[in-house]
Structures are given as structure tokens and as C-alpha cells.
């Protein structure tokens, strides 16, 4: 069942207790340069305790935080954020269509049985999933976006073709690829930006280092 709540809960566990690893650089990369039109709603799929919103500097942005983990959502301290406890597979029936001007998503990218295990239970839940995770996240994003709204997602370079094809399958036209990684070495992550119901020339930007964890200061998020 999908549930929504407002901030404020008694005797909540701390963020460190639920997710001791803290925010990650891939979430920071997803948030970098985020722009939300004036009065628009930004939705974060798999938001946890704040996700992308924790990295942006503009406190006037309205956020919809969707996550399947109620413990993490209870820790969300983003002012005015609407918290929705729901699996992305049910987002298309639980939430209205076309309500967001921006949707961000950092789907799980490790296969079940992966030798590399995340450092904690909640990080494992966020990083390990079955083969349908990516299309379910993208379908939810397409459902929530208004026409011309922006979808941002991040993943491993080996999944780039699947990411591009799945964006197009759900009527989101990719227009930018941003590789992240150390200079002189292969990229470790790629971020895709796409527009709902639009097609544009696809640009591949020069590779840059992953941003460090922490709040992105001035210019990290702007309204247009």
C-alpha cells in the first residue's frame, strides 16, 4: 500500500543507524547542476532519507520523495517534502501523471549474487535488484513527468546502451551523456539527461571527476 506523510516522527532512529554509509558521490553526481523551473515539482525515485534533495542548495524547490523503505523516509528532513512509501512498480497507479517538471533516479545497478556487497542493509537494498529494476524506474519517471520535463538518471557504463534504449522506449529522449571518473581512466559512472516527449541531438560531454559527498553549494540547483 502506498502511504504519504509529512515530516515529524517520534523516537526515530538516526540516519547513521539506518544507513551508516551516508550519502554517496553517485547521488551528488545526479544532483549536480540540477535546474527546476519556477513553481515546478521535483520527484526523486528511491529517495531514501533525502537523496538528491540533500545535495541541492535551493530550499524553495518542492520535492516528492518516493522510496520503498519507511525507515529512511521517516528520516527525511527536507522542508515541505511529500514523502511517499511505495515501490516504483506501483508508482504509475499510486501517483497522478504529469505532475513533475524534473524526475531523478539512481536505480540499483548490481545484480543479485554480486560478489561486491554494499556496506549496510539499506545500501544493499538500494544497489542490488533484479533485471526489471531499470525499466520500472524509467516507466515511473515517464509517468510522473510533464511534457518537456527532464529525467536524470545515473548508472554504470556497461549499462549505457540499456539506459538509452529504455529512455526512448518510455518516450524520454536522451540529449546528454556525462561520464564521471578519474582523469586518464575509464569512466566509473555515466549520467543521462532526457526530455519527456522530445527528441534532440545527443551530446557526450568530457569526462569529469565524481563530485564529493556533501551539499552542493551555490549553483548546485537553480530555478528557471
GIZI-V27835 format. One record per run of one state. SS is the DSSP state (helix for helix, strand for strand, loop for the rest). FROM is the first residue (numbers start at 1). LEN is the number of residues. Records with the same first field share a line. If there is no record, write none. Layout:
SS = FROM-LEN + FROM-LEN
This chain:
loop = 1-2 + 6-9 + 19-6 + 32-2 + 37-4 + 46-5 + 56-6 + 68-2 + 75-7 + 86-2 + 95-5 + 106-4 + 112-9 + 130-3 + 156-1 + 170-2 + 181-8 + 197-6 + 209-12 + 224-1
strand = 3-3 + 34-3 + 41-5 + 62-6 + 82-4 + 100-6 + 110-2 + 128-2 + 145-11 + 172-9 + 189-8 + 203-6 + 221-3
helix = 15-4 + 25-7 + 51-5 + 70-5 + 88-7 + 121-7 + 133-12 + 157-13
